[in-house]
Amino acid sequence: MHIQFSKMHGLGNDFIVIDAINQQIDFTLEQVQQLSHRHFGIGCDQLLLVEKSEQADFRYRIFNADGGEVAQCGNGARCFAKFVKDKGLTDKTQISVETASGIIYPQIEADGNITVDMGKPRFEPNDIPFLADERSTTYLLDVDGVAYPVGAVSMGNPHAVVQVQDIEIAPVAEIGAKIESHPQFPERVNVGFMQVCNKNEIKLRVFERGVGETMACGTGACAAVVIGQMWQQLDAGVTAHLTGGDLRIHWTANEQDSVMMTGAAIHVFEGTIQL
């Protein structure tokens, strides 16, 4: 089976993007792992499939490098929008996209950046999912006998946010891996380490579920800003400085309002691979 693909990235968070409308695609978990492998395959953080939808312009499916399917990826959503526009699959500048967690509406801006309505944050433990007796803005998570204060929220996928004083020395790999698989997160969790610079700026590193630390995470930036506002440390408009670049996040602190994310999407190369 020969597969045509595009390699893309959003702030260094890299993707294999595949048109599954005009190609017959039916990957096994092992094939996703093979494609995602940086030495034996193409290499990516996530593999993205563009499919037909009966509810929206397109359907968006996301597979982590370990082969697991997830519901949402913000950087991927921007690359998805650029892909369908560049490939001539749509002539719209705003598209509706079905995801496993609901419909999102990426908007291609005049400057080439892409704004995505990431939907409403969800804080109820059952919605994240997170095992807790009641909802709280801060939970104490026991990691090897140390209590870590975390914020927990779903942005279509589960996120835990940990505040740190210095992002450069944050224990992202060690503590991120332990929180990712913590038993209170039954579906595992993405872990954001956030340094608040001021009311309108944060620095962020994210340990992604099923991937490890990535150069950027769109839903992670949204989650961090949302939690930062719930902790009354951030204003409505925030620039998130990630390892791969910056994202602009806007949220009104009203739980009925969507989180808006704006950033770049970059095409790297085209290719064909045989499985």
Phi and psi in degrees as GROMACS dihedral restraints (atoms count N, CA, C in turn):
[ dihedral_restraints ]
;  ai    aj    ak    al  type     phi  dphi    fc
    3     4     5     6     1   -98.0    20    10
    4     5     6     7     1   131.3    20    10
    6     7     8     9     1  -120.1    20    10
    7     8     9    10     1   126.8    20    10
    9    10    11    12     1   -87.3    20    10
   10    11    12    13     1   139.2    20    10
   12    13    14    15     1  -146.3    20    10
   13    14    15    16     1   164.1    20    10
   15    16    17    18     1  -118.1    20    10
   16    17    18    19     1   141.1    20    10
   18    19    20    21     1  -100.5    20    10
   19    20    21    22     1   127.7    20    10
   21    22    23    24     1  -138.2    20    10
   22    23    24    25     1   166.0    20    10
   24    25    26    27     1  -149.9    20    10
   25    26    27    28     1   153.3    20    10
   27    28    29    30     1  -121.4    20    10
   28    29    30    31     1   102.7    20    10
   30    31    32    33     1    59.0    20    10
   31    32    33    34     1    34.0    20    10
   33    34    35    36     1    90.5    20    10
   34    35    36    37     1   -12.6    20    10
   36    37    38    39     1   -76.0    20    10
   37    38    39    40     1   106.9    20    10
   39    40    41    42     1  -104.1    20    10
   40    41    42    43     1   152.7    20    10
   42    43    44    45     1  -139.3    20    10
   43    44    45    46     1   146.9    20    10
   45    46    47    48     1   -97.2    20    10
   46    47    48    49     1   122.6    20    10
   48    49    50    51     1  -113.6    20    10
   49    50    51    52     1   128.5    20    10
   51    52    53    54     1  -128.7    20    10
   52    53    54    55     1   130.6    20    10
   54    55    56    57     1   -77.0    20    10
   55    56    57    58     1   105.7    20    10
   57    58    59    60     1   -99.3    20    10
   58    59    60    61     1    12.8    20    10
   60    61    62    63     1   -88.6    20    10
   61    62    63    64     1   -44.2    20    10
   63    64    65    66     1  -102.2    20    10
   64    65    66    67     1     6.5    20    10
   66    67    68    69     1  -131.6    20    10
   67    68    69    70     1   148.0    20    10
   69    70    71    72     1   -84.6    20    10
   70    71    72    73     1   111.3    20    10
   72    73    74    75     1  -122.1    20    10
   73    74    75    76     1   128.3    20    10
   75    76    77    78     1  -152.5    20    10
   76    77    78    79     1    80.4    20    10
   78    79    80    81     1   -78.6    20    10
   79    80    81    82     1   144.2    20    10
   81    82    83    84     1   -88.2    20    10
   82    83    84    85     1   164.8    20    10
   84    85    86    87     1   -57.2    20    10
   85    86    87    88     1   -41.6    20    10
   87    88    89    90     1   -64.8    20    10
   88    89    90    91     1   -36.0    20    10
   90    91    92    93     1   -69.4    20    10
   91    92    93    94     1   -37.6    20    10
   93    94    95    96     1   -62.1    20    10
   94    95    96    97     1   -43.9    20    10
   96    97    98    99     1   -61.3    20    10
   97    98    99   100     1   -40.9    20    10
   99   100   101   102     1   -64.3    20    10
  100   101   102   103     1   -47.0    20    10
  102   103   104   105     1   -62.5    20    10
  103   104   105   106     1   -37.1    20    10
  105   106   107   108     1   -79.3    20    10
  106   107   108   109     1   -16.8    20    10
  108   109   110   111     1   -67.6    20    10
  109   110   111   112     1   130.9    20    10
  111   112   113   114     1   -78.9    20    10
  112   113   114   115     1   -11.6    20    10
  114   115   116   117     1  -109.3    20    10
  115   116   117   118     1   -33.4    20    10
  117   118   119   120     1  -110.1    20    10
  118   119   120   121     1    -2.6    20    10
  120   121   122   123     1  -135.7    20    10
  121   122   123   124     1  -148.5    20    10
  123   124   125   126     1   -80.1    20    10
  124   125   126   127     1   -46.3    20    10
  126   127   128   129     1    97.5    20    10
  127   128   129   130     1   125.3    20    10
  129   130   131   132     1  -169.3    20    10
  130   131   132   133     1   164.7    20    10
  132   133   134   135     1   -81.5    20    10
  133   134   135   136     1   -41.6    20    10
  135   136   137   138     1  -140.2    20    10
  136   137   138   139     1   150.0    20    10
  138   139   140   141     1  -104.7    20    10
  139   140   141   142     1   129.2    20    10
  141   142   143   144     1  -114.6    20    10
  142   143   144   145     1   133.4    20    10
  144   145   146   147     1  -112.0    20    10
  145   146   147   148     1   133.3    20    10
  147   148   149   150     1   -99.5    20    10
  148   149   150   151     1   116.9    20    10
  150   151   152   153     1  -126.9    20    10
  151   152   153   154     1   166.0    20    10
  153   154   155   156     1   -71.1    20    10
  154   155   156   157     1   153.0    20    10
  156   157   158   159     1  -137.7    20    10
  157   158   159   160     1   144.6    20    10
  159   160   161   162     1   -91.1    20    10
  160   161   162   163     1    -9.7    20    10
  162   163   164   165     1  -106.7    20    10
  163   164   165   166     1   -17.9    20    10
  165   166   167   168     1  -150.0    20    10
  166   167   168   169     1  -175.6    20    10
  168   169   170   171     1   -65.7    20    10
  169   170   171   172     1   -37.5    20    10
  171   172   173   174     1  -146.6    20    10
  172   173   174   175     1   163.3    20    10
  174   175   176   177     1  -111.8    20    10
  175   176   177   178     1   139.8    20    10
  177   178   179   180     1  -120.8    20    10
  178   179   180   181     1   116.9    20    10
  180   181   182   183     1  -117.7    20    10
  181   182   183   184     1   143.2    20    10
  183   184   185   186     1  -130.1    20    10
  184   185   186   187     1   128.8    20    10
  186   187   188   189     1  -122.0    20    10
  187   188   189   190     1   126.8    20    10
  189   190   191   192     1   -70.4    20    10
  190   191   192   193     1   166.7    20    10
  192   193   194   195     1   -61.7    20    10
  193   194   195   196     1   -23.5    20    10
  195   196   197   198     1   -83.0    20    10
  196   197   198   199     1     0.7    20    10
  198   199   200   201     1    97.2    20    10
  199   200   201   202     1   -10.1    20    10
  201   202   203   204     1   -76.8    20    10
  202   203   204   205     1   137.6    20    10
  204   205   206   207     1   -86.6    20    10
  205   206   207   208     1   136.2    20    10
  207   208   209   210     1  -124.3    20    10
  208   209   210   211     1   169.1    20    10
  210   211   212   213     1   -91.2    20    10
  211   212   213   214     1   -24.9    20    10
  213   214   215   216     1  -154.7    20    10
  214   215   216   217     1   150.4    20    10
  216   217   218   219     1  -156.5    20    10
  217   218   219   220     1   114.3    20    10
  219   220   221   222     1   -69.5    20    10
  220   221   222   223     1   -46.6    20    10
  222   223   224   225     1   -63.0    20    10
  223   224   225   226     1   -37.4    20    10
  225   226   227   228     1   -63.9    20    10
  226   227   228   229     1   -36.1    20    10
  228   229   230   231     1   -62.2    20    10
  229   230   231   232     1   -38.3    20    10
  231   232   233   234     1   -67.2    20    10
  232   233   234   235     1   -42.8    20    10
  234   235   236   237     1   -65.2    20    10
  235   236   237   238     1   -37.5    20    10
  237   238   239   240     1   -57.5    20    10
  238   239   240   241     1   -47.3    20    10
  240   241   242   243     1   -63.2    20    10
  241   242   243   244     1   -43.7    20    10
  243   244   245   246     1   -64.1    20    10
  244   245   246   247     1   -40.4    20    10
  246   247   248   249     1   -60.2    20    10
  247   248   249   250     1   -51.5    20    10
  249   250   251   252     1   -67.4    20    10
  250   251   252   253     1   -30.8    20    10
  252   253   254   255     1   -72.7    20    10
  253   254   255   256     1   -47.4    20    10
  255   256   257   258     1   -65.7    20    10
  256   257   258   259     1   -31.8    20    10
  258   259   260   261     1   -83.7    20    10
  259   260   261   262     1    -1.4    20    10
  261   262   263   264     1    73.9    20    10
  262   263   264   265     1    19.4    20    10
  264   265   266   267     1   -78.4    20    10
  265   266   267   268     1   -14.8    20    10
  267   268   269   270     1  -153.8    20    10
  268   269   270   271     1   154.8    20    10
  270   271   272   273     1  -110.7    20    10
  271   272   273   274     1     9.2    20    10
  273   274   275   276     1   -81.4    20    10
  274   275   276   277     1   151.3    20    10
  276   277   278   279     1   -94.6    20    10
  277   278   279   280     1   -18.1    20    10
  279   280   281   282     1  -122.7    20    10
  280   281   282   283     1   128.1    20    10
  282   283   284   285     1  -122.7    20    10
  283   284   285   286     1   155.7    20    10
  285   286   287   288     1  -103.4    20    10
  286   287   288   289     1   133.9    20    10
  288   289   290   291     1  -131.3    20    10
  289   290   291   292     1   123.3    20    10
  291   292   293   294     1   -80.6    20    10
  292   293   294   295     1   126.8    20    10
  294   295   296   297     1  -121.8    20    10
  295   296   297   298     1   171.7    20    10
  297   298   299   300     1   -66.0    20    10
  298   299   300   301     1   -16.5    20    10
  300   301   302   303     1  -109.9    20    10
  301   302   303   304     1    10.2    20    10
  303   304   305   306     1   129.8    20    10
  304   305   306   307     1  -176.9    20    10
  306   307   308   309     1   -89.3    20    10
  307   308   309   310     1   132.0    20    10
  309   310   311   312     1  -116.9    20    10
  310   311   312   313     1   162.0    20    10
  312   313   314   315     1  -132.1    20    10
  313   314   315   316     1    80.3    20    10
  315   316   317   318     1   -66.2    20    10
  316   317   318   319     1   140.3    20    10
  318   319   320   321     1  -122.5    20    10
  319   320   321   322     1   122.9    20    10
  321   322   323   324     1   -86.5    20    10
  322   323   324   325     1   116.4    20    10
  324   325   326   327     1   -82.8    20    10
  325   326   327   328     1   164.0    20    10
  327   328   329   330     1   -61.6    20    10
  328   329   330   331     1   -30.5    20    10
  330   331   332   333     1   -85.4    20    10
  331   332   333   334     1     3.4    20    10
  333   334   335   336     1    93.2    20    10
  334   335   336   337     1   -18.2    20    10
  336   337   338   339     1   -67.9    20    10
  337   338   339   340     1   162.9    20    10
  339   340   341   342     1  -128.2    20    10
  340   341   342   343     1   129.3    20    10
  342   343   344   345     1  -103.1    20    10
  343   344   345   346     1   132.8    20    10
  345   346   347   348     1  -122.9    20    10
  346   347   348   349     1   127.2    20    10
  348   349   350   351     1   -75.7    20    10
  349   350   351   352     1   107.1    20    10
  351   352   353   354     1   -87.7    20    10
  352   353   354   355     1     4.0    20    10
  354   355   356   357     1    84.9    20    10
  355   356   357   358     1  -179.3    20    10
  357   358   359   360     1   -84.5    20    10
  358   359   360   361     1   137.8    20    10
  360   361   362   363     1   -68.5    20    10
  361   362   363   364     1   148.7    20    10
  363   364   365   366     1  -123.3    20    10
  364   365   366   367     1   127.8    20    10
  366   367   368   369     1  -110.4    20    10
  367   368   369   370     1   -15.4    20    10
  369   370   371   372     1   -65.4    20    10
  370   371   372   373     1   131.0    20    10
  372   373   374   375     1   -50.6    20    10
  373   374   375   376     1   -39.8    20    10
  375   376   377   378     1   -66.0    20    10
  376   377   378   379     1   -25.7    20    10
  378   379   380   381     1   -82.5    20    10
  379   380   381   382     1   -16.3    20    10
  381   382   383   384     1   -75.8    20    10
  382   383   384   385     1   -51.1    20    10
  384   385   386   387     1   -88.6    20    10
  385   386   387   388     1   149.5    20    10
  387   388   389   390     1  -146.5    20    10
  388   389   390   391     1   134.5    20    10
  390   391   392   393     1   -86.4    20    10
  391   392   393   394     1   106.6    20    10
  393   394   395   396     1  -151.3    20    10
  394   395   396   397     1   151.9    20    10
  396   397   398   399     1   -70.1    20    10
  397   398   399   400     1   -33.4    20    10
  399   400   401   402     1  -154.3    20    10
  400   401   402   403     1   162.6    20    10
  402   403   404   405     1   -70.3    20    10
  403   404   405   406     1   142.7    20    10
  405   406   407   408     1  -149.9    20    10
  406   407   408   409     1   158.0    20    10
  408   409   410   411     1   -77.2    20    10
  409   410   411   412     1   -23.6    20    10
  411   412   413   414     1  -138.4    20    10
  412   413   414   415     1   134.0    20    10
  414   415   416   417     1  -119.3    20    10
  415   416   417   418     1   146.7    20    10
  417   418   419   420     1   -96.5    20    10
  418   419   420   421     1   116.5    20    10
  420   421   422   423     1  -106.2    20    10
  421   422   423   424     1   122.0    20    10
  423   424   425   426     1   -80.7    20    10
  424   425   426   427     1   116.4    20    10
  426   427   428   429     1  -124.2    20    10
  427   428   429   430     1   106.1    20    10
  429   430   431   432     1    54.0    20    10
  430   431   432   433     1    40.2    20    10
  432   433   434   435     1    84.3    20    10
  433   434   435   436     1    -0.7    20    10
  435   436   437   438     1  -106.4    20    10
  436   437   438   439     1   132.3    20    10
  438   439   440   441     1   -88.7    20    10
  439   440   441   442     1   114.5    20    10
  441   442   443   444     1  -101.1    20    10
  442   443   444   445     1   121.8    20    10
  444   445   446   447     1   -72.5    20    10
  445   446   447   448     1   125.6    20    10
  447   448   449   450     1  -133.2    20    10
  448   449   450   451     1   151.2    20    10
  450   451   452   453     1   -99.8    20    10
  451   452   453   454     1   143.7    20    10
  453   454   455   456     1  -127.5    20    10
  454   455   456   457     1   133.8    20    10
  456   457   458   459     1  -156.8    20    10
  457   458   459   460     1   151.5    20    10
  459   460   461   462     1  -103.9    20    10
  460   461   462   463     1   129.6    20    10
  462   463   464   465     1  -114.6    20    10
  463   464   465   466     1    43.0    20    10
  465   466   467   468     1    90.9    20    10
  466   467   468   469     1   -15.5    20    10
  468   469   470   471     1  -145.9    20    10
  469   470   471   472     1   157.9    20    10
  471   472   473   474     1   -79.2    20    10
  472   473   474   475     1   139.9    20    10
  474   475   476   477     1  -135.6    20    10
  475   476   477   478     1   138.9    20    10
  477   478   479   480     1  -115.3    20    10
  478   479   480   481     1   135.5    20    10
  480   481   482   483     1  -118.4    20    10
  481   482   483   484     1   126.9    20    10
  483   484   485   486     1  -116.9    20    10
  484   485   486   487     1   128.9    20    10
  486   487   488   489     1   -87.7    20    10
  487   488   489   490     1   135.9    20    10
  489   490   491   492     1  -129.1    20    10
  490   491   492   493     1   157.9    20    10
  492   493   494   495     1   -83.0    20    10
  493   494   495   496     1   -34.3    20    10
  495   496   497   498     1  -137.3    20    10
  496   497   498   499     1   108.7    20    10
  498   499   500   501     1   -64.1    20    10
  499   500   501   502     1   -26.6    20    10
  501   502   503   504     1   -68.2    20    10
  502   503   504   505     1   -29.7    20    10
  504   505   506   507     1  -112.0    20    10
  505   506   507   508     1    12.1    20    10
  507   508   509   510     1   -63.4    20    10
  508   509   510   511     1   140.5    20    10
  510   511   512   513     1   -80.5    20    10
  511   512   513   514     1    61.6    20    10
  513   514   515   516     1   -62.3    20    10
  514   515   516   517     1   -48.1    20    10
  516   517   518   519     1   -67.8    20    10
  517   518   519   520     1   -48.5    20    10
  519   520   521   522     1   -70.2    20    10
  520   521   522   523     1   -55.9    20    10
  522   523   524   525     1   -76.5    20    10
  523   524   525   526     1   -33.7    20    10
  525   526   527   528     1   -58.5    20    10
  526   527   528   529     1   -44.6    20    10
  528   529   530   531     1   -64.4    20    10
  529   530   531   532     1   -37.2    20    10
  531   532   533   534     1   -73.0    20    10
  532   533   534   535     1   -37.7    20    10
  534   535   536   537     1   -72.1    20    10
  535   536   537   538     1   -37.3    20    10
  537   538   539   540     1   -52.6    20    10
  538   539   540   541     1   -42.0    20    10
  540   541   542   543     1  -104.9    20    10
  541   542   543   544     1    19.3    20    10
  543   544   545   546     1   -63.1    20    10
  544   545   546   547     1   137.9    20    10
  546   547   548   549     1   -61.2    20    10
  547   548   549   550     1   -19.2    20    10
  549   550   551   552     1   -76.0    20    10
  550   551   552   553     1    -9.9    20    10
  552   553   554   555     1  -110.8    20    10
  553   554   555   556     1    91.0    20    10
  555   556   557   558     1   -64.7    20    10
  556   557   558   559     1   -20.7    20    10
  558   559   560   561     1  -109.7    20    10
  559   560   561   562     1    21.6    20    10
  561   562   563   564     1    63.4    20    10
  562   563   564   565     1   179.2    20    10
  564   565   566   567     1  -155.1    20    10
  565   566   567   568     1   149.8    20    10
  567   568   569   570     1   -82.7    20    10
  568   569   570   571     1   138.1    20    10
  570   571   572   573     1  -118.6    20    10
  571   572   573   574     1   118.4    20    10
  573   574   575   576     1  -104.0    20    10
  574   575   576   577     1   131.0    20    10
  576   577   578   579     1  -105.9    20    10
  577   578   579   580     1   112.6    20    10
  579   580   581   582     1  -114.4    20    10
  580   581   582   583     1   128.8    20    10
  582   583   584   585     1  -109.4    20    10
  583   584   585   586     1   119.4    20    10
  585   586   587   588     1   -83.9    20    10
  586   587   588   589     1   118.6    20    10
  588   589   590   591     1   -86.0    20    10
  589   590   591   592     1   -46.0    20    10
  591   592   593   594     1  -161.9    20    10
  592   593   594   595     1  -172.3    20    10
  594   595   596   597     1   -63.1    20    10
  595   596   597   598     1   -18.5    20    10
  597   598   599   600     1  -123.1    20    10
  598   599   600   601     1    11.6    20    10
  600   601   602   603     1  -146.9    20    10
  601   602   603   604     1   138.1    20    10
  603   604   605   606     1  -134.4    20    10
  604   605   606   607     1   158.2    20    10
  606   607   608   609     1  -109.9    20    10
  607   608   609   610     1   143.0    20    10
  609   610   611   612     1  -146.0    20    10
  610   611   612   613     1   135.5    20    10
  612   613   614   615     1  -125.3    20    10
  613   614   615   616     1   140.5    20    10
  615   616   617   618     1  -127.4    20    10
  616   617   618   619     1   129.7    20    10
  618   619   620   621     1   -96.2    20    10
  619   620   621   622     1   107.6    20    10
  621   622   623   624     1   -86.9    20    10
  622   623   624   625     1   140.5    20    10
  624   625   626   627     1   -57.9    20    10
  625   626   627   628     1   123.4    20    10
  627   628   629   630     1    79.6    20    10
  628   629   630   631     1     2.9    20    10
  630   631   632   633     1  -129.4    20    10
  631   632   633   634     1   -46.5    20    10
  633   634   635   636     1   104.7    20    10
  634   635   636   637     1  -167.9    20    10
  636   637   638   639     1   -68.8    20    10
  637   638   639   640     1   132.6    20    10
  639   640   641   642     1  -116.1    20    10
  640   641   642   643     1   167.4    20    10
  642   643   644   645     1   -74.7    20    10
  643   644   645   646     1   -19.2    20    10
  645   646   647   648     1  -162.8    20    10
  646   647   648   649     1   154.7    20    10
  648   649   650   651     1  -148.0    20    10
  649   650   651   652     1   113.3    20    10
  651   652   653   654     1   -66.4    20    10
  652   653   654   655     1   -48.8    20    10
  654   655   656   657     1   -66.5    20    10
  655   656   657   658     1   -31.0    20    10
  657   658   659   660     1   -64.7    20    10
  658   659   660   661     1   -39.5    20    10
  660   661   662   663     1   -65.4    20    10
  661   662   663   664     1   -41.7    20    10
  663   664   665   666     1   -61.3    20    10
  664   665   666   667     1   -46.1    20    10
  666   667   668   669     1   -61.5    20    10
  667   668   669   670     1   -43.1    20    10
  669   670   671   672     1   -63.5    20    10
  670   671   672   673     1   -44.0    20    10
  672   673   674   675     1   -65.5    20    10
  673   674   675   676     1   -42.0    20    10
  675   676   677   678     1   -60.5    20    10
  676   677   678   679     1   -48.1    20    10
  678   679   680   681     1   -65.4    20    10
  679   680   681   682     1   -40.1    20    10
  681   682   683   684     1   -59.4    20    10
  682   683   684   685     1   -36.2    20    10
  684   685   686   687     1   -72.6    20    10
  685   686   687   688     1   -39.0    20    10
  687   688   689   690     1   -63.0    20    10
  688   689   690   691     1   -29.9    20    10
  690   691   692   693     1   -85.1    20    10
  691   692   693   694     1     3.8    20    10
  693   694   695   696     1    60.4    20    10
  694   695   696   697     1    36.6    20    10
  696   697   698   699     1  -109.8    20    10
  697   698   699   700     1   -11.9    20    10
  699   700   701   702     1  -131.3    20    10
  700   701   702   703     1   153.3    20    10
  702   703   704   705     1   -90.3    20    10
  703   704   705   706     1  -173.6    20    10
  705   706   707   708     1   -68.9    20    10
  706   707   708   709     1   -38.8    20    10
  708   709   710   711     1  -107.3    20    10
  709   710   711   712     1   121.0    20    10
  711   712   713   714     1  -134.7    20    10
  712   713   714   715     1   136.6    20    10
  714   715   716   717     1   -94.1    20    10
  715   716   717   718     1   123.8    20    10
  717   718   719   720     1  -100.8    20    10
  718   719   720   721     1   117.9    20    10
  720   721   722   723     1   -92.1    20    10
  721   722   723   724     1   109.3    20    10
  723   724   725   726     1  -106.1    20    10
  724   725   726   727     1   169.7    20    10
  726   727   728   729     1   -56.3    20    10
  727   728   729   730     1   -38.3    20    10
  729   730   731   732     1   -89.0    20    10
  730   731   732   733     1    -6.8    20    10
  732   733   734   735     1   147.5    20    10
  733   734   735   736     1  -165.3    20    10
  735   736   737   738     1  -110.2    20    10
  736   737   738   739     1   146.7    20    10
  738   739   740   741     1  -124.6    20    10
  739   740   741   742     1   146.3    20    10
  741   742   743   744     1  -105.3    20    10
  742   743   744   745     1   121.9    20    10
  744   745   746   747     1  -117.4    20    10
  745   746   747   748     1   133.5    20    10
  747   748   749   750     1  -129.6    20    10
  748   749   750   751     1   128.0    20    10
  750   751   752   753     1  -149.0    20    10
  751   752   753   754     1   143.8    20    10
  753   754   755   756     1   -90.9    20    10
  754   755   756   757     1     0.1    20    10
  756   757   758   759     1    68.8    20    10
  757   758   759   760     1    14.0    20    10
  759   760   761   762     1  -100.4    20    10
  760   761   762   763     1   120.8    20    10
  762   763   764   765     1   -65.9    20    10
  763   764   765   766     1   -11.1    20    10
  765   766   767   768     1   -91.0    20    10
  766   767   768   769     1    -3.9    20    10
  768   769   770   771     1  -101.5    20    10
  769   770   771   772     1   149.0    20    10
  771   772   773   774     1   -77.6    20    10
  772   773   774   775     1   158.3    20    10
  774   775   776   777     1   -92.9    20    10
  775   776   777   778     1   130.2    20    10
  777   778   779   780     1  -106.8    20    10
  778   779   780   781     1   134.0    20    10
  780   781   782   783     1  -126.6    20    10
  781   782   783   784     1   131.5    20    10
  783   784   785   786     1  -126.3    20    10
  784   785   786   787     1   133.9    20    10
  786   787   788   789     1  -173.0    20    10
  787   788   789   790     1  -176.3    20    10
  789   790   791   792     1   -89.2    20    10
  790   791   792   793     1   158.8    20    10
  792   793   794   795     1  -137.7    20    10
  793   794   795   796     1   127.6    20    10
  795   796   797   798     1  -121.8    20    10
  796   797   798   799     1   130.8    20    10
  798   799   800   801     1   -86.2    20    10
  799   800   801   802     1   132.2    20    10
  801   802   803   804     1  -103.6    20    10
  802   803   804   805     1   -56.8    20    10
  804   805   806   807     1  -162.9    20    10
  805   806   807   808     1   165.4    20    10
  807   808   809   810     1  -105.6    20    10
  808   809   810   811     1   153.1    20    10
  810   811   812   813     1  -161.7    20    10
  811   812   813   814     1   171.1    20    10
  813   814   815   816     1  -131.2    20    10
  814   815   816   817     1   135.7    20    10
  816   817   818   819     1  -131.6    20    10
  817   818   819   820     1   146.2    20    10
  819   820   821   822     1  -102.1    20    10
  820   821   822   823     1   130.3    20    10
